[in-house]
Each structure stands twice: as structure tokens, then as C-alpha cells.
Amino acid sequence: MSLLHDDGRGDASVVASHFRDDFYRCLRAHGDELFELTDALLCADGPVRTPVDLTLLAEHRRGHGALYAALNQGRIDAGGLRRTLAALPQPRAADDRLVLAVDVSNWLRPDAECSPERLFCHTFGRGRDQHLMIPGWPYSFVAALESGRTSWCQLLDAVRLGPEDDVAEVTAVQVRRVVVDLVVGGRWREGDPDILVVFDAGYDAPRMAYMLDGLPVEVMGRMRSDRVMRRPTPSLKEYAEAYPRGGRYPKHGKEFRFAKPETWGEPNAATVQVTDRYGTAQAMAWDRLHPRLTTRSAWIDHDGELPIIEGTLIRLEVDRLPGGGDPLPLWLWSSATGMTGADVDLRWQAFLRRFDLEHTFRMIKQTLGWTRPKLRTPAAADRWTWLIIVAHTQLRLTRPLAEDIRRPWERPMEPNRLTPARVRRGFRNIRPHLPCPTRVPKPSRPGPGRPLGSKNQRPATRYDVGKTVRRPESIIERDQARP
């Protein structure tokens, strides 16, 4: 597991102190309340059930009215906070490479009819292969992953997806912004390995590689098992030998069907490794494979000739899964070419580290209470999300300082192997040694509120759920939609 370090700032206590000061400067309105609310998140005993319960803690010196006013009317400099997060010491992979994971987590709000900008969020039900669409706010997260088995990662950005947004376009802008902040913050320098950005099957990896062109990144994503890709365009000599009678020179090579092994041919690289969790892991890689693009769906508005986006296709097969499920083959596509066997192993191992982000989602939902508040406006939800990210970041920064405050039935753990939830147990003992820039609260009295027996004269507006923009799927639909 990677340890925290920082050039010129010393130990973890100094790094955490600088981060708290920078976070306070990013709070533009109701800053004292937002800062103390974040500390209360970290010092609460047990999981957070409702935000108003945090006002009863000693770390929160203001009333419950200040809490609601801060969430509804506060202002956070999100750009400055993103740059602050990117400038922190970042975890790295085994080859000293930055690895970023991108995924969407949903804040489900099925009964919030008065909350605007809700979408139908795809969720998995309790039954086998049960897929449910529940209204809520989907958030796209970007996090830096560590090496080895761990439940830690560094959250760098969160963007709420709106009804008019194209997920791929919004994600590309988000990743580009994070990479630029990492470069400006000095976490990537000229000569370092390219930053590896890992996507799950919900993203089209070749399209993401095309939209992130020009950045020092390598895109890798999971592919569906029914995809069809194409081999490189044959040379003139190879084409003349295959078609002696001539004909039109092809733009794409032969087909590579994932479901038909007879179309695979010999791999360019093959490795075998024995692991503790998965048994024997066999990986095969084919170089310079690309999808055949058509002027439909995502490429409907592309001007000019469609590009050829080449990369390396990796097939990973293991003996068993930790949960006991059926170990189906895993297909990965990387925008890098010319990989060796060692490079292939590093790629699929980095992809497996992407699932560490799921531990973070579970922690911020079940322990920090990210999706617990019944906030009405999306702006308030965004503010609460940033507070959750800051709280999780402080846990990571103070990890070397935390003691193992364990339950009698729990096993002791090494200091640098503590989980985020166990670090949070000891944060109340660490907080007195960290700066607290908030001002002393002024005495006040609560307002009279609505008179007893009176009715609400301004009923809240009800909003529909779902996308408000339908994009054309074909050229005919595109031309018909144009004025």
C-alpha cells in the first residue's frame, strides 16, 4: 500500500493542516458552518443517519437552522477545491504510474417529486439479473487508485449528470479537467508514464480515447463479450497476396469476433500468473485492433472521415471468483499499442483495482451518509457531495496518525492498514492537533416560523423525471430535426 508523502510539507499532520486551510478558503458563503459540518461528519459515533443529528455534537457549535441555511444557500469554490485535491500527494501504481478510475454512483430519490433534474438511474435489484430504473441524481466520480488490495482511494472530482447531458461528453470534460489540474499541481511531469484512466463497460473506451486525445493519458475500458473489432489495414503487399485479382483497397482488416475463437488468430502477447484470489490468471493480447465506426448514434455529428482508433485488446480468464460466481472471460481494450507481456499484466491488474472505488461508494453512503439527506435542490446536493469528498480526503490524509480503536471482537490491524471507517473512529482524537479556522458563533434566536394552524400558500412545483433532450440515432433523424 502506498504511503503519503509530500515535497516540502513534511509529515501527514502538516499536509492535513494545509488541506484544511485550503478547504476553508474555498468556502465563499456560510463557510464556518460548512467547515464545522464537515468536522461533525468525521467525529460522529457510528453511521450518519440525518444531517440534523450532527448539530448535537460538540464539534458543531451552531444550530440546526445554520445547517440548513448553509446547505441551501452556501457557496463552495468547486474549481479551487478541485485544484486543491489534485495538488495533494496522489497514490500510484506498481510502475509509479497514476491510475484514475471513473464511475457513476446514484443518489436515489424516488419520492422527491419536488426535486428537479432527476434521471432514471440504473440499479441492480435483489433478485438475480434484476435491473431497476429508479429516479435519482447520478454523479460521475473520478478517483486516483492505489496499488495492492485496499479500500482506499483519493476522490478528485464529482459531477452531477443532468437531463440534457451526454454522459460521454461530460465525462471527457471532467477527466480532461482533472488531468490538467494534476499537471498544474505537479503530480505529473514530462517524462512520467502516461496517466492510466480506467472505465467500466458503461463507457465506449475507443470513443473516450478519441475525446481525450492530446492529453498524457492511456484509456482502458471493459468491452462487451459480443463486440466485433477489426484488425489493422493490410499493407499493399499483403493485400496483393490475398487478392491477386485486385479490387478496392480496404479501409479495415479482417473481423475479430469476441464470441468466435476461430477469428482470433495467434495473440501478440500471452501471460499466465497464479494469484491468491482468482487462481490461475491467463491473459492474451492482440495489438492494433479497432472498432469499425459508422455515422450513427454517438458519431452522428462527426464531420469528415471517421477515425480509426487502434489499441490493444486483452482477454483475461481466471479459475475462480472471490464470491463464488461463474468466472466469465473479461475483455479489456487499451489505447496503448505495442505492449509486452509485462505491460499486459500491469493493465489487467490495474483494472481490477478499479473495484476499490466500490468500497469508497459503500463507505460514503453507509458510514458518512452521502445519500441520507432529503435535500430538495440539486445545488444543495452538490454542496453536500463536496463536503463528503473533503471528509473522505481528510481521513486519507490522517491515516498515518490514527490509532486502531477497535471493538473487542475485531482483530488488531497495522496502523497503515486501517480501513476508512476505523480511521474515522480516531479522528476526534486527531482533530485537536489540526487547525480550525472557523470563528466563534454569535448568539442569536430562532425566527418565529410559520404560525400554528396556517397552511402553506406556496406549494412546491412538481418536476418530471428523465432526459429532456433526445439525440438522433441516424442521419435521417438528424436531418429531419434540423430547421
C-alpha positions as CSV (number, residue, x, y, z in Angstrom):
1,M,0.0,0.0,0.0
2,S,1.4,3.4,-0.9
3,L,2.2,5.8,1.9
4,L,1.6,9.5,2.0
5,H,4.4,11.8,1.1
6,D,4.7,15.4,0.1
7,D,7.6,17.5,-1.2
8,G,8.3,20.4,1.2
9,R,5.4,19.9,3.6
10,G,6.6,17.3,5.9
11,D,4.6,14.7,7.7
12,A,0.9,13.8,7.4
13,S,-0.1,16.3,10.1
14,V,1.3,19.2,8.2
15,V,-0.3,18.0,4.9
16,A,-3.7,17.6,6.6
17,S,-3.3,21.1,8.2
18,H,-2.6,22.7,4.9
19,F,-5.5,21.0,3.3
20,R,-7.9,22.2,6.0
21,D,-6.8,25.8,5.5
22,D,-7.1,25.5,1.7
23,F,-10.6,24.0,2.1
24,Y,-11.7,26.8,4.3
25,R,-10.6,29.4,1.7
26,C,-12.7,27.6,-0.9
27,L,-15.9,28.3,1.2
28,R,-17.4,31.5,-0.1
29,A,-20.6,31.8,1.9
30,H,-21.6,30.1,5.2
31,G,-18.0,28.9,5.4
32,D,-17.9,28.5,9.2
33,E,-21.0,26.3,9.2
34,L,-19.9,24.1,6.3
35,F,-16.4,23.6,7.8
36,E,-17.9,22.6,11.2
37,L,-20.4,20.4,9.5
38,T,-17.5,18.5,7.8
39,D,-15.8,18.1,11.1
40,A,-19.0,16.7,12.7
41,L,-19.2,14.2,9.8
42,L,-15.8,12.9,10.9
43,C,-16.3,12.9,14.6
44,A,-19.8,11.3,14.8
45,D,-20.1,8.0,16.5
46,G,-21.4,5.4,14.1
47,P,-23.0,6.0,10.7
48,V,-24.6,9.3,9.8
49,R,-28.4,8.9,9.8
50,T,-29.6,12.5,9.3
51,P,-27.6,15.8,9.0
52,V,-29.5,17.4,11.8
53,D,-28.2,14.9,14.3
54,L,-24.7,16.3,13.6
55,T,-25.7,19.6,15.1
56,L,-25.8,17.9,18.6
57,L,-22.1,17.1,18.5
58,A,-19.6,19.3,20.4
59,E,-17.6,19.9,17.1
60,H,-20.7,21.6,15.7
61,R,-21.1,24.8,17.6
62,R,-24.0,26.2,15.6
63,G,-27.7,25.4,15.5
64,H,-29.7,23.3,13.1
65,G,-31.0,26.4,11.3
66,A,-27.5,27.3,10.3
67,L,-27.0,23.8,8.9
68,Y,-30.0,24.1,6.6
69,A,-29.1,27.7,5.6
70,A,-25.5,26.6,4.7
71,L,-26.7,23.6,2.6
72,N,-29.3,25.7,0.8
73,Q,-27.6,29.0,0.4
74,G,-23.8,28.3,0.9
75,R,-21.2,28.7,-1.8
76,I,-18.2,26.5,-2.5
77,D,-15.5,27.3,-5.0
78,A,-15.6,23.9,-6.7
79,G,-12.8,24.8,-9.1
80,G,-10.4,25.8,-6.3
81,L,-11.3,22.7,-4.4
82,R,-10.6,20.5,-7.4
83,R,-7.2,22.1,-7.8
84,T,-6.5,21.6,-4.1
85,L,-7.4,17.9,-4.3
86,A,-5.2,17.4,-7.4
87,A,-2.2,19.1,-5.7
88,L,-2.3,16.6,-2.8
89,P,0.1,13.6,-2.7
90,Q,-1.5,11.0,-5.0
91,P,-1.3,7.2,-4.8
92,R,0.5,5.4,-7.6
93,A,0.5,2.0,-9.2
94,A,3.3,-0.5,-9.1
95,D,5.1,1.1,-12.0
96,D,4.9,4.6,-10.5
97,R,2.0,5.5,-12.7
98,L,-1.1,7.5,-11.8
99,V,-4.2,5.4,-12.2
100,L,-7.6,7.1,-12.4
101,A,-10.9,5.3,-12.1
102,V,-14.2,6.8,-13.5
103,D,-17.6,5.5,-12.4
104,V,-21.1,6.7,-11.7
105,S,-22.9,6.3,-8.4
106,N,-26.5,7.2,-7.9
107,W,-28.2,9.2,-5.2
108,L,-31.7,7.7,-5.4
109,R,-34.7,10.0,-4.8
110,P,-37.8,8.0,-5.9
111,D,-40.2,10.0,-3.8
112,A,-38.8,13.5,-4.3
113,E,-41.4,14.8,-6.8
114,C,-40.5,18.4,-6.0
115,S,-36.7,17.9,-6.8
116,P,-35.8,18.9,-10.3
117,E,-33.2,17.4,-12.7
118,R,-33.8,13.8,-11.6
119,L,-33.0,11.0,-14.0
120,F,-33.8,7.3,-14.2
121,C,-30.8,5.6,-12.5
122,H,-29.9,2.0,-13.4
123,T,-29.7,-0.2,-10.3
124,F,-29.4,-3.9,-9.6
125,G,-32.2,-5.4,-7.6
126,R,-32.0,-8.1,-5.0
127,G,-33.1,-10.8,-7.5
128,R,-30.8,-12.5,-9.9
129,D,-30.2,-10.4,-13.1
130,Q,-32.9,-7.9,-12.0
131,H,-32.4,-4.4,-13.3
132,L,-34.4,-1.5,-12.0
133,M,-34.7,2.1,-13.1
134,I,-35.2,4.4,-10.1
135,P,-35.4,8.2,-10.2
136,G,-32.4,10.0,-8.6
137,W,-29.3,12.1,-9.2
138,P,-26.4,10.2,-10.9
139,Y,-22.9,11.5,-10.0
140,S,-19.8,10.9,-12.0
141,F,-16.7,10.4,-9.8
142,V,-13.0,10.4,-10.7
143,A,-10.6,8.9,-8.2
144,A,-6.9,8.0,-8.0
145,L,-6.3,4.4,-7.2
146,E,-3.7,2.8,-5.0
147,S,-1.7,-0.4,-5.7
148,G,-2.5,-3.7,-3.9
149,R,-5.6,-4.8,-2.1
150,T,-7.1,-1.8,-0.3
151,S,-10.3,0.1,0.4
152,W,-8.6,3.5,-0.1
153,C,-8.6,5.8,-3.0
154,Q,-8.4,9.6,-3.5
155,L,-11.6,11.2,-4.7
156,L,-10.7,14.1,-7.1
157,D,-13.9,15.2,-8.7
158,A,-17.7,14.7,-8.7
159,V,-20.1,16.0,-11.4
160,R,-23.9,15.5,-11.3
161,L,-25.3,14.4,-14.6
162,G,-28.2,16.5,-15.8
163,P,-31.2,15.8,-18.1
164,E,-29.5,17.5,-21.1
165,D,-26.1,15.9,-20.6
166,D,-24.4,13.4,-22.8
167,V,-22.6,11.1,-20.3
168,A,-19.5,10.5,-22.5
169,E,-19.1,14.2,-23.3
170,V,-19.5,15.3,-19.7
171,T,-17.1,12.6,-18.5
172,A,-14.5,13.6,-21.1
173,V,-14.6,17.2,-20.0
174,Q,-14.4,16.1,-16.4
175,V,-11.4,13.8,-16.9
176,R,-9.6,16.4,-19.0
177,R,-10.1,19.0,-16.2
178,V,-8.7,16.5,-13.6
179,V,-5.7,15.7,-15.7
180,V,-4.9,19.3,-16.3
181,D,-5.1,20.0,-12.6
182,L,-2.8,17.1,-11.9
183,V,-0.2,18.5,-14.3
184,V,-0.5,22.0,-13.0
185,G,-0.3,20.7,-9.4
186,G,3.0,19.0,-10.2
187,R,1.7,15.4,-9.8
188,W,2.6,14.6,-13.4
189,R,5.7,15.8,-15.1
190,E,7.3,15.5,-18.5
191,G,8.8,12.0,-18.8
192,D,6.5,10.3,-16.4
193,P,4.4,7.4,-17.7
194,D,1.0,8.3,-19.2
195,I,-1.8,8.5,-16.7
196,L,-4.0,5.4,-17.0
197,V,-7.7,6.2,-17.0
198,V,-9.9,3.1,-16.3
199,F,-13.5,2.9,-17.4
200,D,-16.2,0.2,-16.9
201,A,-18.4,-1.4,-19.5
202,G,-20.8,1.5,-19.5
203,Y,-18.4,3.7,-21.4
204,D,-17.2,3.3,-25.0
205,A,-13.4,3.1,-24.5
206,P,-12.4,3.9,-28.1
207,R,-14.7,7.0,-28.1
208,M,-13.3,8.2,-24.8
209,A,-9.8,7.7,-26.1
210,Y,-10.7,9.9,-29.1
211,M,-12.2,12.6,-27.0
212,L,-9.2,12.6,-24.6
213,D,-6.7,12.9,-27.5
214,G,-3.9,15.3,-26.8
215,L,-3.6,14.5,-23.1
216,P,-0.9,12.4,-21.5
217,V,-3.4,9.6,-20.8
218,E,-4.0,6.0,-21.7
219,V,-7.6,4.9,-21.8
220,M,-8.6,1.4,-20.8
221,G,-12.1,0.0,-20.5
222,R,-14.1,-3.2,-20.4
223,M,-15.8,-4.4,-23.6
224,R,-18.9,-6.4,-24.0
225,S,-18.4,-10.0,-24.9
226,D,-20.4,-9.7,-28.1
227,R,-18.4,-7.0,-29.7
228,V,-16.7,-7.2,-33.1
229,M,-13.5,-5.3,-33.9
230,R,-11.2,-5.1,-36.9
231,R,-7.6,-5.9,-37.5
232,P,-5.2,-3.3,-38.9
233,T,-5.4,-2.3,-42.5
234,P,-3.3,-4.8,-44.6
235,S,-0.3,-3.5,-46.4
236,L,-0.2,-3.3,-50.2
237,K,1.9,-6.4,-50.3
238,E,-0.4,-8.4,-48.0
239,Y,-3.4,-7.2,-50.0
240,A,-1.9,-8.2,-53.3
241,E,-1.1,-11.7,-52.0
242,A,-4.7,-12.1,-50.6
243,Y,-6.5,-10.7,-53.6
244,P,-4.3,-11.3,-56.7
245,R,-7.2,-10.2,-59.0
246,G,-7.2,-6.7,-57.4
247,G,-10.1,-4.7,-56.2
248,R,-10.8,-1.8,-54.0
249,Y,-8.2,-1.3,-51.3
250,P,-9.9,-2.0,-47.9
251,K,-10.0,0.5,-45.0
252,H,-10.3,-2.1,-42.3
253,G,-8.7,-5.5,-41.8
254,K,-10.4,-8.8,-41.1
255,E,-13.0,-9.2,-38.4
256,F,-12.2,-10.1,-34.8
257,R,-15.3,-11.5,-33.2
258,F,-15.1,-11.9,-29.4
259,A,-17.6,-14.8,-29.5
260,K,-15.8,-16.8,-32.2
261,P,-12.3,-18.0,-31.3
262,E,-11.6,-19.1,-34.9
263,T,-11.3,-15.4,-35.8
264,W,-8.8,-14.6,-33.1
265,G,-5.6,-15.9,-34.5
266,E,-2.3,-16.0,-32.6
267,P,-2.0,-13.4,-29.8
268,N,0.8,-10.9,-29.8
269,A,1.4,-11.5,-26.1
270,A,0.3,-14.2,-23.7
271,T,0.9,-14.5,-19.9
272,V,0.0,-16.8,-17.1
273,Q,0.0,-15.8,-13.4
274,V,-1.0,-17.6,-10.2
275,T,-3.0,-15.4,-7.8
276,D,-4.4,-16.0,-4.3
277,R,-7.9,-14.7,-5.0
278,Y,-8.5,-15.8,-8.6
279,G,-6.3,-18.8,-9.1
280,T,-4.5,-19.0,-12.4
281,A,-5.0,-15.9,-14.5
282,Q,-4.4,-16.3,-18.2
283,A,-4.2,-13.2,-20.4
284,M,-3.9,-12.9,-24.1
285,A,-3.4,-9.6,-26.1
286,W,-3.9,-8.7,-29.7
287,D,-2.2,-5.5,-30.9
288,R,-3.7,-2.7,-33.1
289,L,-7.4,-3.7,-33.1
290,H,-10.0,-1.0,-33.7
291,P,-13.8,-0.8,-34.0
292,R,-15.4,-0.1,-37.3
293,L,-17.3,3.2,-36.8
294,T,-20.4,4.3,-38.6
295,T,-22.2,7.6,-38.9
296,R,-24.8,6.7,-36.3
297,S,-25.6,7.3,-32.6
298,A,-22.5,8.9,-30.9
299,W,-20.8,9.7,-34.2
300,I,-23.8,11.2,-35.9
301,D,-22.4,14.7,-35.8
302,H,-18.9,13.9,-36.7
303,D,-17.5,16.0,-39.6
304,G,-15.2,14.4,-42.2
305,E,-14.0,10.9,-42.4
306,L,-14.5,8.7,-39.3
307,P,-11.3,8.0,-37.4
308,I,-9.5,4.6,-37.0
309,I,-8.8,4.3,-33.2
310,E,-6.3,1.5,-32.7
311,G,-5.4,-0.1,-29.4
312,T,-4.6,-3.4,-27.7
313,L,-7.3,-5.9,-26.9
314,I,-6.8,-8.1,-23.8
315,R,-8.7,-11.2,-22.9
316,L,-8.4,-12.3,-19.2
317,E,-9.6,-15.7,-17.9
318,V,-9.4,-16.8,-14.3
319,D,-10.1,-20.1,-12.4
320,R,-12.5,-18.7,-9.8
321,L,-14.1,-15.6,-8.3
322,P,-13.9,-14.5,-4.6
323,G,-17.7,-14.5,-4.4
324,G,-18.0,-18.0,-5.9
325,G,-19.7,-16.9,-9.2
326,D,-19.1,-18.1,-12.7
327,P,-15.7,-16.7,-13.9
328,L,-16.6,-15.5,-17.3
329,P,-13.8,-14.1,-19.6
330,L,-13.1,-10.4,-19.3
331,W,-12.4,-8.3,-22.4
332,L,-10.3,-5.1,-22.0
333,W,-9.3,-2.5,-24.6
334,S,-6.4,-0.1,-24.1
335,S,-5.5,2.8,-26.3
336,A,-1.8,1.9,-26.0
337,T,-0.2,-0.3,-28.6
338,G,3.0,-2.5,-28.8
339,M,2.5,-4.0,-25.3
340,T,4.8,-6.7,-23.9
341,G,3.7,-9.5,-21.6
342,A,4.6,-7.4,-18.5
343,D,2.6,-4.5,-19.8
344,V,-0.4,-6.7,-20.3
345,D,-0.2,-7.9,-16.7
346,L,0.1,-4.4,-15.4
347,R,-3.1,-3.3,-17.3
348,W,-5.4,-6.1,-16.2
349,Q,-4.2,-5.8,-12.6
350,A,-4.8,-2.0,-12.7
351,F,-8.3,-2.7,-14.0
352,L,-9.1,-5.0,-11.1
353,R,-8.1,-2.2,-8.7
354,R,-11.0,-0.2,-10.2
355,F,-13.3,-2.1,-8.0
356,D,-11.7,-0.5,-5.0
357,L,-13.9,2.5,-5.9
358,E,-16.9,0.4,-5.0
359,H,-15.6,0.2,-1.4
360,T,-15.4,4.0,-1.3
361,F,-19.0,4.3,-2.6
362,R,-20.2,2.0,0.1
363,M,-18.3,3.8,2.8
364,I,-19.5,7.3,1.9
365,K,-23.1,6.1,1.6
366,Q,-23.4,3.8,4.6
367,T,-21.0,5.5,7.0
368,L,-20.7,9.2,6.0
369,G,-24.4,9.3,4.9
370,W,-23.9,10.8,1.5
371,T,-27.4,9.8,0.2
372,R,-29.2,10.3,3.6
373,P,-30.3,13.9,3.5
374,K,-33.6,14.7,1.9
375,L,-32.4,17.8,0.1
376,R,-34.8,19.4,-2.4
377,T,-32.5,21.3,-4.8
378,P,-29.6,19.8,-6.9
379,A,-27.4,22.7,-5.8
380,A,-27.7,21.7,-2.1
381,A,-27.0,18.1,-3.1
382,D,-23.8,19.2,-4.9
383,R,-22.6,21.1,-1.8
384,W,-23.3,18.1,0.5
385,T,-21.4,15.9,-2.0
386,W,-18.3,18.1,-1.9
387,L,-18.4,18.0,1.9
388,I,-18.4,14.2,1.8
389,I,-15.4,14.3,-0.6
390,V,-13.5,16.6,1.7
391,A,-14.3,14.4,4.8
392,H,-13.1,11.3,3.0
393,T,-9.9,13.1,1.9
394,Q,-9.2,14.1,5.5
395,L,-9.5,10.5,6.6
396,R,-6.9,9.5,4.0
397,L,-4.5,12.3,4.9
398,T,-4.7,11.5,8.7
399,R,-4.4,7.8,8.1
400,P,-0.8,7.6,9.4
401,L,-1.8,9.5,12.6
402,A,-4.8,7.3,13.5
403,E,-4.7,4.7,16.3
404,D,-6.5,1.4,16.0
405,I,-9.6,2.0,18.1
406,R,-11.2,-1.4,17.6
407,R,-14.2,-3.2,19.0
408,P,-13.4,-6.2,21.4
409,W,-14.4,-8.7,18.7
410,E,-12.3,-7.1,16.0
411,R,-8.8,-8.1,15.1
412,P,-6.0,-5.7,15.6
413,M,-4.6,-4.1,12.4
414,E,-1.4,-2.4,11.5
415,P,-1.6,1.5,11.5
416,N,-1.1,1.8,7.7
417,R,-3.7,-0.9,7.1
418,L,-6.7,0.7,8.8
419,T,-9.9,1.0,6.8
420,P,-11.5,4.4,6.4
421,A,-14.2,3.6,8.9
422,R,-11.6,2.7,11.6
423,V,-9.6,5.8,10.9
424,R,-12.8,7.8,11.4
425,R,-13.2,6.3,14.9
426,G,-10.0,8.1,16.0
427,F,-10.4,11.3,14.1
428,R,-11.9,13.0,17.2
429,N,-8.5,12.5,18.9
430,I,-6.6,13.9,15.9
431,R,-8.8,16.9,15.4
432,P,-7.4,19.0,18.4
433,H,-4.0,18.9,16.8
434,L,-5.2,20.3,13.5
435,P,-6.1,23.9,12.8
436,C,-9.7,25.1,13.0
437,P,-10.1,28.4,11.2
438,T,-13.8,28.9,11.9
439,R,-14.9,31.9,14.0
440,V,-16.8,31.7,17.3
441,P,-20.6,31.6,16.6
442,K,-22.6,34.7,17.5
443,P,-25.6,34.3,19.8
444,S,-28.9,34.5,18.1
445,R,-32.5,33.5,18.5
446,P,-34.5,31.4,16.0
447,G,-37.2,33.1,14.0
448,P,-40.9,32.7,14.7
449,G,-41.5,30.3,11.8
450,R,-44.9,29.7,10.3
451,P,-47.8,30.5,12.6
452,L,-49.6,27.5,14.1
453,G,-52.6,26.3,12.1
454,S,-51.6,28.2,8.9
455,K,-51.3,26.5,5.6
456,N,-48.5,26.7,3.0
457,Q,-49.6,29.3,0.5
458,R,-46.8,28.4,-2.0
459,P,-46.9,24.8,-2.9
460,A,-43.8,23.4,-4.4
461,T,-43.5,22.7,-8.1
462,R,-43.6,19.1,-9.3
463,Y,-41.0,18.0,-11.9
464,D,-40.9,15.2,-14.4
465,V,-38.2,12.6,-14.4
466,G,-35.9,11.7,-17.3
467,K,-33.9,13.1,-20.2
468,T,-35.2,16.3,-21.8
469,V,-33.1,16.0,-25.0
470,R,-33.3,13.1,-27.4
471,R,-30.4,12.7,-29.7
472,P,-30.8,11.4,-33.2
473,E,-29.8,7.8,-33.9
474,S,-29.4,8.1,-37.7
475,I,-28.7,10.6,-40.4
476,I,-32.4,10.7,-41.4
477,E,-33.4,11.6,-37.9
478,R,-30.7,14.2,-37.7
479,D,-31.7,15.9,-41.0
480,Q,-35.4,15.9,-40.0
481,A,-34.6,17.6,-36.7
482,R,-32.7,20.4,-38.3
483,P,-34.7,23.5,-39.2
